[in-house]
Amino acid sequence: MSRSSLAPYNPEPVQRLLEQAAERWPDEIAIIDGERRFTFAELDAHSGRFASALAAMGLGKGDIVGILSPNCAEFEIAFFGILKAGATVTTVNSGYREREIAYQLQASGAQALIVHHTLADAADLALFGSEEPIERILIAEGADTAPSFWSLIEAQSGPPPEPALDPYEDIAALPFSSGTTGLQKGVMLTHSNLHTNVRQNLGRPGEEGVVRRGDVMLVHLPLFHIYGMTVLQLSAIAAGATQVMMGRFDMREMLALIAEHRMTVLYTVPPVCLGLTLTPLLDEYDVSSLRFLLTGAAPLSGELQTRLAERLGCAVIQGYGLTETSPMTNTDFTDERGRPGTIGPALPDTEERIVDLESGDRDLPPGELGELLVRGPQVMKGYYRQPEATAEAITPDGWFHTGDIASMDEDGYVSIVDRKKELIKYKGFQVAPAELEGLLLEHPGVADAAVIPKADDEAGEVPKAYVVRKPDAEPSADELKSFVAERVATFKQLREVEFIDAIPKNASGKLLRRVLIEQDRARQE
């Protein structure tokens, strides 16, 4: 089942999506944020003035500006303002601790950071001692600190800058991802990558699972994550849909917002899907306005998918993507063409292969398990300042190694089975075992450590550590959990610690994480 081509794409700078929306639907509501309402024209005007403010600060093409904020209207105003100034956005996980924030700012070379007032303390600690000065812009009502986000916007009156941008070469966004292994890397997404992926998401004729004008969409997924950034924010603005902001996730609040605003589209993740099938709260709220629900970031069983569709009374489909693919590469159909348990076929102008796990070169027949490779206009330019990592991820002829183990049927429908790469997926967030192992080794009582994904009904996977204590040291499991928790975001925290005599390794000293995973799974059976 192949989708019709949408070429030629003729990509434009991403900020044109908002400018065009403001031209087409100036007075329609783009964002609902609590009691506040922003029309497309207001969103465009505010972001234009913010771009002028950044330009007045000397920021523009070639510069990188970070956003550290929970979901709010200011996030999107800042996002588009940075792009209008010609600069690149690097979105920082709002759950990060100071050392994680500092790492991303240093690795990206950010010159400025836009910070929500609720995260100001963590940001200040991260900025303290940074090698290069980083301008801080605070999002706060009535902030008397200079510069503050709204005071900068209010001080501008002239037209925004109009930088010359090459959509194929210039980087719009630099989100960070662990890729296949190791520490977080900046993912270079060009204006073309993002603009094209929005077209692939929205421009599929005859498909109901597509956002359109007049849709009302809940934004409970974080905007700093590529899923929220492209599939929600950019697609909603391009389509003329209304976004309803939601901060920290709460099931009752989500259902109340769906009922109050007569939401038509819900993008979410498997833990929320599981919760929806179980919660009695669903009987208290009218969610009949929902046209479809799309879940991504981790696989969902066909059985759970079907059960949820029956419970909600609307189509439930799965999609798939990665930070490195802007993100969407696959989505299923909402009609009789849909196949529960699969992520559907590739999006338009996207090629896919299943190759053997040993060599990565041999294409496998339908139904066999191998690594999923993707090629298309949404595949990233590469990892920022990491040409070797880029070469490992993308072949010379453009095939991106997803690191996911999958099968493809004769019609091109793909099922994700497992991950070749070692990342732990906690509620859709990526957790790199190597990062947690490095932290554990900083503890004076730890001689060696390995971290693995442990299956969990609610989160999908949680980090579990195997630890070898140093002689004469007796750190407890709780002590080590707390040690790590003080240094990382909540989603990265260890959920279990087991002490062993030695970590299994091969002859060259490489940690055999797969051995521990198999041992752990065998005990669960």
C-alpha positions in Angstrom: 0.0 0.0 0.0 1.9 3.1 -1.2 0.6 6.6 -0.8 0.6 9.0 -3.7 3.5 11.4 -4.1 3.1 15.0 -3.0 6.1 16.3 -4.9 7.2 18.9 -5.7 7.3 20.2 -2.1 8.8 23.6 -2.8 9.7 24.0 0.9 9.7 27.5 2.5 11.1 28.7 5.8 9.0 27.2 8.6 7.8 30.6 9.8 5.9 31.0 6.6 3.4 28.5 8.0 2.3 31.0 10.6 2.5 34.0 8.3 0.2 32.2 5.8 -2.2 31.1 8.6 -2.4 34.8 9.7 -3.2 35.9 6.2 -5.9 33.2 5.7 -7.6 33.1 9.1 -6.5 36.3 11.0 -9.4 36.3 13.5 -9.7 32.6 14.2 -8.3 31.2 17.5 -4.9 29.6 17.2 -4.2 29.0 20.9 -6.3 28.6 24.0 -4.1 28.8 27.1 -6.2 28.8 30.2 -8.3 31.9 30.1 -6.1 33.5 27.4 -7.0 33.3 23.6 -4.6 34.1 20.8 -5.7 34.5 17.2 -3.5 33.6 14.3 -2.9 37.3 13.6 -1.9 37.9 17.2 0.4 34.9 17.2 2.0 36.2 14.0 2.3 39.8 15.3 3.8 38.8 18.7 6.3 36.5 17.1 7.3 39.2 14.6 8.0 41.7 17.3 9.9 39.1 19.3 12.0 38.5 16.2 12.7 42.3 16.0 13.8 42.2 19.7 16.2 39.3 19.1 17.6 41.1 16.0 18.1 44.3 18.2 20.1 42.1 20.6 22.3 41.0 17.7 20.9 37.6 17.2 20.1 36.2 13.8 21.2 33.7 11.2 23.8 31.3 12.4 22.9 31.9 16.1 21.1 29.3 18.3 18.5 30.3 20.9 17.1 27.9 23.5 13.6 27.6 24.9 13.2 26.1 28.4 9.4 26.2 29.1 6.4 24.0 29.7 3.6 24.2 27.2 2.2 27.7 26.9 1.4 30.3 24.2 4.8 32.0 24.9 6.6 28.8 23.8 5.1 29.1 20.3 5.5 32.8 20.1 9.2 32.4 21.0 9.6 29.4 18.6 8.4 31.4 15.6 10.1 34.6 16.7 13.5 32.8 16.7 12.9 31.5 13.2 11.7 34.9 12.0 15.0 36.4 13.2 16.8 33.8 11.1 18.2 31.9 14.1 17.9 28.3 15.1 15.7 27.0 17.9 17.0 24.4 20.4 14.2 23.1 22.6 15.2 22.0 26.1 13.3 19.4 28.1 11.5 21.3 30.8 12.1 18.3 33.2 15.8 18.6 32.9 18.0 19.3 35.9 20.8 22.0 35.8 23.6 19.7 34.6 21.4 18.4 31.7 20.4 22.0 30.7 24.0 23.1 30.9 25.1 20.2 28.7 22.6 21.0 26.0 23.4 24.7 26.0 27.1 24.0 25.8 26.8 21.3 23.1 24.5 23.6 21.0 26.5 26.7 21.5 23.3 28.6 22.4 23.7 32.4 22.7 20.4 33.0 24.5 17.9 31.1 26.5 14.2 31.9 26.9 13.1 30.6 30.3 9.7 30.2 31.9 9.6 31.7 35.4 8.8 28.3 36.9 12.1 27.0 35.6 14.2 30.1 36.3 16.1 28.6 39.3 17.3 25.5 37.3 18.2 27.7 34.4 20.3 30.1 36.6 22.2 27.2 38.1 22.8 25.8 34.6 24.0 29.2 33.3 26.2 29.8 36.3 29.8 29.3 35.2 29.1 28.8 31.5 32.2 29.4 29.4 30.4 31.8 27.1 27.8 34.4 28.3 24.3 33.4 27.5 21.5 36.0 27.5 18.5 35.0 29.6 15.0 36.1 28.6 12.3 35.4 31.3 8.7 34.6 30.5 6.8 36.0 33.5 3.7 38.2 33.9 4.8 41.7 35.1 8.4 40.6 35.3 10.6 43.6 36.4 13.8 41.8 35.4 15.4 43.0 32.1 15.0 41.7 29.6 11.6 40.0 30.1 9.8 38.3 27.2 6.7 40.5 27.1 8.6 43.8 27.7 10.8 43.0 24.7 7.8 42.4 22.6 6.0 45.5 23.7 9.0 47.7 23.1 9.1 46.8 19.4 7.2 48.6 16.7 9.0 48.1 13.4 8.6 45.2 11.0 10.4 41.9 11.8 13.6 41.1 10.0 13.5 39.2 6.7 16.6 37.1 6.7 17.6 35.3 3.5 17.2 31.6 4.3 17.9 28.5 2.2 15.3 25.9 3.3 17.5 23.0 2.2 20.6 24.1 4.1 19.6 26.4 7.0 18.8 24.7 10.3 15.4 25.6 11.8 15.4 23.4 14.9 18.1 21.6 16.9 16.3 19.2 19.3 18.5 16.8 21.1 18.2 13.0 20.8 20.3 10.1 22.0 20.2 8.6 18.5 21.3 5.0 18.5 23.5 5.2 21.6 25.2 7.4 24.2 24.8 11.0 25.2 22.3 13.4 23.6 23.2 14.8 20.2 21.8 17.9 18.4 19.6 16.8 15.5 19.9 19.3 12.6 16.5 19.7 11.1 16.4 22.1 8.2 13.5 24.3 7.3 12.9 21.9 4.4 12.8 18.9 6.7 10.1 20.4 8.9 8.1 22.1 6.2 8.1 18.9 4.2 7.0 16.7 7.1 4.0 19.1 7.8 3.0 18.6 4.1 3.4 14.8 4.5 1.2 14.9 7.6 -1.5 17.1 6.2 -1.5 16.6 2.5 -2.9 13.1 2.2 -6.2 13.2 0.2 -8.9 10.8 1.1 -7.6 10.2 4.7 -9.6 11.1 7.7 -6.7 10.8 10.1 -5.4 14.3 9.0 -5.7 17.5 10.9 -7.8 20.2 9.1 -9.2 23.7 9.5 -11.6 23.9 12.5 -10.2 21.0 14.4 -9.5 21.5 18.1 -6.4 19.7 19.4 -5.2 19.1 22.9 -1.5 19.9 23.4 -0.6 17.7 26.4 2.5 16.3 24.7 5.5 18.6 25.4 6.3 21.1 22.7 10.0 20.7 23.3 9.7 17.1 22.0 9.7 16.6 18.2 6.3 15.0 18.4 4.7 18.1 20.0 6.8 20.5 17.9 5.9 19.2 14.4 2.8 16.9 14.6 0.9 19.2 17.0 2.3 22.8 16.8 3.4 23.1 13.2 0.6 20.9 11.7 -2.1 22.7 13.7 -1.0 26.1 12.6 -0.6 25.0 8.9 -4.0 23.5 8.9 -5.9 26.2 10.7 -6.7 24.2 13.8 -7.0 25.4 17.4 -4.5 24.2 20.0 -5.6 23.9 23.6 -2.6 24.1 26.0 -2.2 21.6 28.9 0.6 21.6 31.4 1.3 18.7 33.7 -0.7 15.7 32.6 -3.8 14.8 34.6 -6.5 12.4 33.3 -9.5 14.3 34.7 -8.2 17.6 33.4 -7.6 16.1 30.0 -11.1 14.6 29.8 -12.6 17.9 31.1 -10.8 19.9 28.4 -11.9 17.5 25.7 -15.5 17.9 26.8 -15.4 21.6 27.3 -13.7 22.5 24.0 -15.4 19.8 22.0 -12.0 18.5 20.9 -11.8 16.6 17.6 -8.2 15.4 17.5 -6.1 13.8 20.3 -2.4 13.0 19.8 -1.0 11.0 22.7 1.2 8.2 23.8 0.6 4.5 24.9 0.6 5.1 28.7 -2.3 7.6 28.2 -4.0 5.1 26.0 -3.7 2.4 28.7 -5.1 4.8 31.2 -8.1 5.7 29.1 -9.1 2.0 28.8 -9.0 1.6 32.6 -10.3 4.9 34.0 -13.9 5.1 35.3 -13.6 8.9 34.7 -14.4 8.4 31.1 -18.0 7.8 32.0 -18.2 11.3 33.5 -17.3 13.3 30.4 -18.6 13.6 26.9 -15.8 12.8 24.5 -18.1 12.1 21.5 -16.5 15.1 19.6 -13.3 13.1 19.0 -12.8 12.2 15.4 -9.6 10.2 15.8 -6.8 9.5 18.3 -3.3 8.9 17.1 -0.7 7.4 19.4 3.0 7.3 18.9 6.4 7.4 20.6 6.2 3.6 21.5 4.3 0.6 20.2 0.8 -0.2 21.2 -0.7 -3.7 21.0 -3.5 -4.3 18.4 -5.7 -5.6 21.2 -5.3 -2.5 23.3 -5.8 -0.3 20.3 -9.1 -2.0 19.4 -10.3 -1.9 23.0 -9.6 1.9 23.2 -11.4 2.6 19.9 -14.5 0.8 21.3 -14.3 2.7 24.6 -13.9 6.1 23.0 -16.2 5.5 20.0 -13.7 7.0 17.6 -10.9 5.7 15.3 -7.6 5.0 17.1 -4.5 4.7 15.0 -0.7 4.4 15.4 2.0 6.6 13.9 5.7 6.4 14.0 8.7 8.6 13.8 12.0 9.8 15.3 13.6 13.1 16.1 15.9 12.4 13.2 13.0 12.2 10.8 11.2 15.4 11.8 9.5 13.1 13.1 6.8 11.3 11.1 7.5 8.5 8.7 4.4 6.2 9.1 0.8 6.5 10.1 -2.1 4.0 9.7 -5.5 4.7 8.2 -8.7 5.4 10.2 -10.9 3.5 7.8 -11.1 -0.2 6.7 -7.5 0.1 5.4 -6.3 0.3 9.0 -4.5 -2.6 10.6 -4.4 -2.5 14.4 -1.0 -3.2 15.9 0.8 -1.7 13.0 2.1 1.8 12.3 0.6 1.6 8.8 2.6 2.2 5.6 5.1 4.9 4.9 4.1 8.6 4.4 4.2 10.0 0.9 7.6 10.1 -0.7 9.1 8.0 2.1 10.9 4.8 1.3 11.4 2.0 3.8 13.4 -1.3 4.0 13.8 -4.1 6.5 17.4 -5.3 6.6 19.2 -8.1 8.4 20.5 -7.2 11.9 24.0 -8.6 11.3 25.3 -6.8 8.2 22.5 -4.2 7.7 22.8 -4.6 4.0 20.6 -7.5 3.0 16.9 -6.7 2.4 14.6 -9.2 4.1 11.3 -10.7 2.7 7.9 -9.7 4.0 7.2 -10.8 7.6 10.8 -11.3 8.7 12.3 -9.3 11.6 15.1 -6.8 10.9 16.1 -3.2 11.3 13.9 -0.5 9.8 15.7 1.8 7.4 14.0 5.1 6.2 14.8 7.4 3.3 12.9 10.6 2.5 12.9 14.4 2.5 12.2 14.5 6.2 15.4 12.8 7.2 17.7 15.1 9.2 20.7 16.9 7.8 22.8 15.2 10.4 24.0 15.4 14.0 25.4 18.8 15.0 29.2 18.9 15.0 29.3 15.1 14.9 30.2 13.9 11.4 31.2 10.4 12.6 27.8 9.9 14.3 26.0 11.2 11.3 28.0 8.8 9.0 27.0 5.9 11.3 23.3 6.8 11.2 22.9 7.7 7.5 24.3 5.7 4.6 26.0 7.5 1.7 22.8 7.0 -0.4 20.6 8.5 2.2 19.1 5.6 4.2 18.7 6.4 7.9 19.2 3.5 10.4 16.3 3.8 12.9 17.7 1.2 15.3 14.2 -0.2 15.6 13.5 -3.9 14.9 10.4 -4.3 12.8 8.6 -6.4 10.2 6.8 -5.3 7.0 4.0 -7.2 5.3 3.5 -7.6 1.6 1.4 -4.4 1.5 4.0 -2.2 3.2 2.4 -2.0 6.7 5.1 -1.9 9.3 5.0 -3.4 12.8 7.6 -2.2 15.4 8.7 -5.1 17.6 11.7 -4.1 19.6 14.7 -1.8 19.6 18.1 -2.7 18.3 19.5 0.4 19.9 19.9 0.4 23.7 17.7 3.4 24.5 15.1 3.0 27.2 11.7 4.5 26.2 10.0 5.8 29.4 6.5 7.1 28.5 7.9 8.1 25.1 11.0 9.8 26.5 14.4 8.6 25.6 16.7 7.5 28.4 20.3 6.6 27.5 21.6 3.8 29.8 25.2 5.1 29.3 24.3 8.4 31.0 22.9 6.7 34.1 25.8 4.3 34.2 28.2 7.2 34.2 26.3 8.8 37.1 26.3 5.6 39.1 30.1 5.3 38.7 30.5 8.8 40.3 29.1 7.3 43.5 32.0 6.4 45.9 30.5 3.1 46.7 30.0 1.8 43.1 32.6 -0.3 41.3 30.7 -1.0 38.1 27.2 -0.6 36.8 24.9 -1.5 33.9 21.4 0.0 33.2 18.7 -1.9 31.2 15.1 -1.3 30.2 12.6 -3.2 32.3 9.1 -3.7 30.9 6.5 -1.7 32.8 2.7 -1.7 32.1 2.2 2.0 32.7 5.5 3.6 31.4 6.4 1.0 28.7 9.9 0.7 30.1 11.7 1.9 33.2 15.4 2.1 33.9 16.8 -0.7 36.1 20.4 -0.7 37.3 22.7 -3.7 38.0 25.4 -2.5 40.4 28.7 -4.0 41.7 29.6 -2.5 45.0 33.2 -1.5 45.9 34.9 -3.7 48.5 33.9 -2.5 52.0 31.2 -0.3 50.6 27.5 -0.9 51.2 25.4 1.6 49.4 21.7 0.7 49.5 19.4 0.6 46.5 17.5 3.6 47.9 20.7 5.5 48.4 21.7 5.0 44.7 18.2 5.8 43.5 18.4 9.1 45.4 21.9 9.8 44.2 20.8 9.6 40.6 17.4 11.3 41.2 19.2 14.5 42.4 21.1 14.8 39.1 18.6 13.9 36.3 15.1 14.6 35.1 12.3 12.6 36.7 11.8 10.4 33.6 15.4 9.2 33.8 15.3 8.2 37.4 16.1 4.6 38.4 13.1 2.5 39.3 15.0 -0.6 40.5 18.5 -1.5 41.6 19.9 -5.0 41.8 23.3 -5.8 43.2 25.5 -8.4 41.5 29.0 -9.7 41.7 30.1 -8.7 38.2 28.8 -7.0 35.0 28.9 -9.4 32.0 31.3 -8.1 29.3 32.9 -9.4 26.1 36.6 -10.0 25.5 37.1 -6.4 24.5 35.4 -5.1 27.7 32.1 -4.1 26.0 29.2 -4.3 28.4 26.8 -7.1 27.4 23.6 -5.4 28.3 21.6 -7.9 26.2 22.6 -10.7 28.6 21.2 -8.8 31.6 18.0 -7.9 29.7 17.4 -11.6 28.8 18.1 -12.7 32.3 15.7 -10.2 33.7 13.0 -11.1 31.2 13.4 -14.8 31.9 12.7 -14.2 35.6 9.5 -12.3 34.7 8.1 -15.2 32.7 
